[in-house]
Amino acid sequence: MSEVSSASKEIEQFRVNINMLASPDAQGGHLESRGLSPTGEIVNAPLHRHRVALSTYRIDVGLQYLLNDRWMLQANIPYAVRDQDASIEWLDPVSPEEEQAILRSRDIHHRDETYTGLADSDLFLGYKTHGLFKTDDILFARLGTTIPTGRTEENPWKLGDAGIEHLHIQFGTGTFNPTVSLQYSLPFYQRGSVNASTRGTFPFYENSKTYRGPVELSYTIGWRYRLFDWLSFNGNYLGFYQSAAAWDGERDINTGLRYSMAALGVSLATLDGITVSANVMFPLTQQTLYDESDAIEFGNLVSLTTTYSF
């Protein structure tokens, strides 16, 4: 009877992850030759550049419930803070009237503001198996969907063309998007492992504001070495691909890119089932898929994760 109770207790295992991610120095911008009159009409203006600096801070709360030794349910609930600073790079000479028109136009496109709110959540059913290629290897597969908990905006291109204030930053897609994830770990020597993962999100319909999110694919490959039972180090290479999103069937030029990053991290296992991990990510390459795109370019990222199992 005691063995049955012990097994049942092991099956009903919970895990809570709290991940904090900081991206403090992303940069973007685009050339512009339009201004805004005092009456809200679009007018021609000397060539200039809109410059945007975006700092993003995000907290993800992850929950896991172990159904048995192979199957589990997982959920992730993110909250984001996005601090935007907007400025003008003056390229051609301007008159006082043209300067004011350019500043008015900037303010309907980009403003010095801080935006906060929930982003889209994730819900997964996961399956873990051992011994696929080697006795101690692990394959973890997840199938799920995003949940449209993030705030969405009206079509910014139509609003901008009409001289109306708008926002390009979105916290979600407004749709349920199928998501699949695979993770594989292969041990080597006594305390090391080689790890690889991939994840894909596949929007397939528009939201109520005619927005259809981009397909997003990511992959990692790296290593992990446990120096002591309570201390380990890791290094990873991350690749990411994002297709173009669309508004009412028209391509959103602010989307569509590829980038890669390198990451180094350390993990510390404390008492009472708590693990703390820190990672620093360095951008290696970034390429927009379209010449006219003004997608934000990432700087260094820092993440801190606390995991508690009970």
C-alpha positions as CSV (number, residue, x, y, z in Angstrom):
1,M,0.0,0.0,0.0
2,S,2.8,2.4,0.8
3,E,4.5,1.7,-2.6
4,V,1.3,2.6,-4.4
5,S,0.9,5.8,-2.4
6,S,4.6,6.7,-3.1
7,A,4.1,6.1,-6.9
8,S,1.0,8.2,-6.9
9,K,2.7,11.1,-5.2
10,E,5.5,10.9,-7.8
11,I,3.0,11.1,-10.7
12,E,1.3,14.1,-9.3
13,Q,4.3,16.3,-9.6
14,F,4.1,20.0,-10.2
15,R,6.8,22.3,-11.6
16,V,6.8,26.1,-11.7
17,N,9.2,28.1,-13.8
18,I,9.6,31.9,-13.6
19,N,11.8,33.3,-16.4
20,M,12.8,36.9,-16.6
21,L,14.2,38.2,-19.9
22,A,15.7,41.6,-20.6
23,S,16.5,43.0,-24.0
24,P,17.6,46.6,-23.2
25,D,19.1,47.8,-26.4
26,A,17.2,46.8,-29.5
27,Q,17.3,49.4,-32.3
28,G,15.3,50.1,-35.4
29,G,14.1,52.8,-37.8
30,H,13.4,53.8,-41.4
31,L,13.7,56.6,-43.9
32,E,10.7,58.9,-44.2
33,S,9.7,61.7,-46.5
34,R,6.2,62.6,-45.1
35,G,5.0,65.0,-42.5
36,L,1.6,65.8,-40.9
37,S,-0.1,69.2,-41.3
38,P,-1.8,70.9,-38.3
39,T,-5.1,69.7,-39.6
40,G,-4.0,66.1,-39.8
41,E,-3.3,65.8,-43.5
42,I,-0.3,63.9,-44.9
43,V,2.2,66.3,-46.6
44,N,5.5,65.9,-48.3
45,A,8.6,66.7,-46.2
46,P,12.4,66.6,-46.7
47,L,14.0,63.2,-46.3
48,H,14.7,62.2,-42.7
49,R,14.9,59.0,-40.6
50,H,12.6,57.8,-37.8
51,R,14.8,56.2,-35.2
52,V,13.4,53.9,-32.5
53,A,15.0,52.3,-29.5
54,L,13.0,49.5,-27.8
55,S,13.8,48.0,-24.4
56,T,11.8,44.8,-23.7
57,Y,11.4,43.2,-20.3
58,R,9.4,40.0,-20.0
59,I,8.3,37.6,-17.2
60,D,7.1,34.1,-18.1
61,V,5.4,31.9,-15.6
62,G,5.5,28.3,-16.7
63,L,3.4,25.6,-15.1
64,Q,3.8,21.8,-15.5
65,Y,1.6,19.0,-14.3
66,L,3.0,15.4,-14.6
67,L,0.2,13.0,-15.6
68,N,2.5,10.0,-15.4
69,D,6.2,9.2,-16.1
70,R,5.8,10.0,-19.8
71,W,2.9,12.5,-20.3
72,M,2.5,16.0,-18.9
73,L,0.5,19.2,-19.3
74,Q,2.3,22.5,-19.6
75,A,1.2,26.2,-19.7
76,N,3.1,29.4,-20.1
77,I,1.8,32.8,-19.2
78,P,3.9,35.8,-20.3
79,Y,3.8,39.5,-19.2
80,A,5.8,42.1,-21.1
81,V,7.0,45.7,-20.6
82,R,8.1,47.5,-23.8
83,D,9.7,50.9,-23.4
84,Q,10.0,52.8,-26.6
85,D,12.1,56.0,-27.4
86,A,11.5,57.7,-30.7
87,S,13.7,60.4,-32.3
88,I,14.4,62.0,-35.7
89,E,17.7,61.9,-37.6
90,W,17.7,65.0,-39.8
91,L,19.2,64.3,-43.2
92,D,18.1,67.2,-45.4
93,P,17.6,70.9,-44.4
94,V,14.2,71.8,-43.1
95,S,12.2,74.9,-42.4
96,P,10.5,75.5,-39.0
97,E,7.2,74.6,-40.5
98,E,8.6,71.4,-42.1
99,E,10.2,70.5,-38.8
100,Q,6.9,70.7,-36.9
101,A,5.2,68.6,-39.6
102,I,7.9,65.9,-39.3
103,L,7.6,65.8,-35.5
104,R,3.8,65.6,-35.7
105,S,4.1,62.7,-38.2
106,R,6.7,61.0,-35.9
107,D,4.3,61.2,-33.0
108,I,1.5,59.3,-34.7
109,H,3.9,56.6,-35.7
110,H,6.4,56.3,-32.8
111,R,6.2,57.9,-29.4
112,D,8.2,58.0,-26.2
113,E,5.9,55.6,-24.3
114,T,6.0,52.5,-22.2
115,Y,3.5,49.7,-23.1
116,T,2.7,46.8,-20.7
117,G,0.4,43.8,-20.8
118,L,0.0,40.1,-21.2
119,A,1.5,38.5,-24.3
120,D,0.0,35.4,-26.0
121,S,0.1,32.3,-23.7
122,D,1.0,28.7,-24.6
123,L,-0.7,25.4,-23.7
124,F,1.0,22.1,-24.4
125,L,0.6,18.3,-24.1
126,G,4.1,16.8,-23.7
127,Y,5.5,13.3,-24.1
128,K,8.9,12.2,-22.9
129,T,10.7,9.0,-23.8
130,H,14.1,7.5,-23.1
131,G,16.4,5.2,-25.1
132,L,15.6,6.3,-28.6
133,F,19.1,6.0,-29.9
134,K,21.1,5.3,-26.6
135,T,20.1,4.0,-23.2
136,D,20.1,7.4,-21.4
137,D,19.1,9.8,-24.2
138,I,15.8,11.8,-23.8
139,L,13.3,12.9,-26.4
140,F,10.7,15.4,-25.3
141,A,7.9,16.2,-27.8
142,R,5.2,18.9,-27.2
143,L,2.1,19.7,-29.2
144,G,-0.1,22.6,-28.4
145,T,-1.4,26.1,-29.3
146,T,-0.9,29.7,-28.4
147,I,-3.8,31.3,-26.6
148,P,-4.7,34.9,-27.7
149,T,-4.3,36.6,-24.3
150,G,-2.1,39.5,-25.7
151,R,-3.6,42.8,-26.8
152,T,-3.8,43.4,-30.5
153,E,-3.9,46.6,-32.5
154,E,-5.9,48.0,-35.5
155,N,-4.2,48.0,-38.9
156,P,-1.4,50.6,-38.4
157,W,-0.7,51.0,-42.1
158,K,-4.3,52.2,-42.8
159,L,-4.3,54.4,-39.8
160,G,-0.9,55.9,-40.7
161,D,-2.0,56.7,-44.3
162,A,-5.0,58.5,-42.8
163,G,-2.9,60.6,-40.4
164,I,-4.3,58.8,-37.3
165,E,-2.2,57.8,-34.3
166,H,-1.5,54.1,-34.2
167,L,0.8,51.5,-32.8
168,H,3.0,48.9,-34.5
169,I,3.8,47.1,-31.3
170,Q,1.5,44.1,-30.6
171,F,1.4,41.9,-27.6
172,G,-0.4,39.0,-29.4
173,T,-1.8,37.8,-32.7
174,G,-5.4,37.5,-31.7
175,T,-5.6,33.9,-33.0
176,F,-5.0,30.4,-31.7
177,N,-1.8,29.2,-33.5
178,P,-0.8,25.5,-33.6
179,T,2.7,25.0,-32.0
180,V,5.0,22.0,-32.0
181,S,8.3,21.5,-30.1
182,L,11.0,18.8,-30.0
183,Q,13.9,18.6,-27.6
184,Y,16.6,15.9,-27.6
185,S,19.4,15.3,-25.1
186,L,22.2,12.8,-25.6
187,P,24.6,12.2,-22.6
188,F,28.4,12.0,-23.2
189,Y,31.1,11.1,-20.8
190,Q,29.9,11.1,-17.2
191,R,28.6,14.6,-16.6
192,G,28.0,16.1,-20.0
193,S,25.3,16.1,-22.6
194,V,24.6,17.4,-26.1
195,N,21.2,19.0,-26.6
196,A,19.1,20.1,-29.6
197,S,15.7,21.6,-29.9
198,T,13.3,23.0,-32.4
199,R,9.9,24.9,-32.2
200,G,7.5,26.0,-34.8
201,T,4.3,28.2,-34.6
202,F,2.0,28.2,-37.5
203,P,-0.8,30.9,-37.7
204,F,-3.4,29.9,-40.3
205,Y,-6.2,32.6,-40.1
206,E,-6.7,36.3,-39.6
207,N,-7.9,37.8,-36.3
208,S,-10.9,40.1,-36.2
209,K,-8.7,43.1,-37.1
210,T,-7.5,41.4,-40.4
211,Y,-4.1,40.5,-38.9
212,R,-2.4,37.2,-39.6
213,G,0.7,36.5,-37.6
214,P,4.0,35.2,-39.1
215,V,5.2,31.6,-39.1
216,E,8.0,31.4,-36.6
217,L,10.7,28.6,-36.5
218,S,13.5,28.4,-34.0
219,Y,16.2,25.8,-33.3
220,T,19.1,25.4,-30.8
221,I,22.1,23.1,-30.5
222,G,24.5,23.1,-27.6
223,W,26.1,21.4,-24.7
224,R,25.7,21.1,-21.0
225,Y,28.4,20.0,-18.4
226,R,27.6,19.3,-14.8
227,L,30.7,20.2,-12.8
228,F,29.1,19.2,-9.5
229,D,25.7,17.8,-8.6
230,W,24.6,21.4,-7.8
231,L,26.5,23.4,-10.5
232,S,26.4,23.1,-14.3
233,F,27.4,25.2,-17.3
234,N,25.9,25.4,-20.8
235,G,26.5,26.9,-24.2
236,N,24.1,27.1,-27.2
237,Y,23.7,28.3,-30.7
238,L,20.2,29.7,-31.5
239,G,18.7,30.2,-35.0
240,F,15.4,31.9,-35.7
241,Y,13.2,32.4,-38.8
242,Q,10.1,34.6,-39.1
243,S,8.0,34.9,-42.2
244,A,6.1,38.0,-43.1
245,A,2.8,38.7,-41.2
246,A,-0.1,40.3,-43.1
247,W,-2.8,42.9,-42.7
248,D,-5.9,42.1,-44.8
249,G,-3.7,40.0,-47.1
250,E,-1.1,42.7,-47.5
251,R,2.5,42.0,-46.3
252,D,3.6,43.7,-43.1
253,I,7.1,45.1,-44.0
254,N,8.0,45.3,-40.3
255,T,8.1,41.4,-40.2
256,G,10.2,38.8,-41.9
257,L,13.7,38.1,-40.7
258,R,16.4,35.6,-39.8
259,Y,18.8,35.9,-36.9
260,S,21.2,33.8,-34.9
261,M,22.6,34.1,-31.4
262,A,25.2,32.5,-29.1
263,A,24.3,31.8,-25.5
264,L,26.4,31.0,-22.4
265,G,24.8,30.1,-19.0
266,V,25.2,28.7,-15.6
267,S,22.7,26.7,-13.5
268,L,22.7,26.3,-9.7
269,A,20.7,23.7,-7.9
270,T,19.7,24.7,-4.4
271,L,17.9,22.9,-1.6
272,D,14.2,22.0,-1.6
273,G,13.9,21.4,-5.4
274,I,14.8,25.0,-6.5
275,T,17.1,25.6,-9.5
276,V,18.3,29.0,-10.6
277,S,19.7,29.5,-14.1
278,A,21.2,32.6,-15.8
279,N,22.0,33.0,-19.5
280,V,23.5,35.8,-21.6
281,M,22.7,35.8,-25.3
282,F,24.9,37.6,-27.9
283,P,23.6,38.4,-31.4
284,L,25.6,36.9,-34.3
285,T,23.7,37.7,-37.4
286,Q,20.4,39.3,-38.4
287,Q,19.0,39.6,-41.9
288,T,15.6,41.1,-42.9
289,L,13.8,39.2,-45.7
290,Y,12.7,42.3,-47.5
291,D,14.9,45.4,-48.4
292,E,12.3,47.9,-47.2
293,S,11.8,46.2,-43.9
294,D,12.6,48.2,-40.7
295,A,12.5,45.3,-38.3
296,I,14.1,46.0,-34.9
297,E,17.7,44.7,-34.5
298,F,18.4,42.9,-31.3
299,G,21.2,43.7,-28.9
300,N,22.4,41.5,-26.0
301,L,19.8,39.6,-24.0
302,V,19.9,38.4,-20.4
303,S,17.6,35.8,-18.8
304,L,17.2,34.5,-15.3
305,T,15.1,31.4,-14.6
306,T,14.0,29.9,-11.3
307,T,12.5,26.4,-11.3
308,Y,10.6,24.8,-8.3
309,S,9.5,21.2,-8.4
310,F,7.2,19.7,-5.8
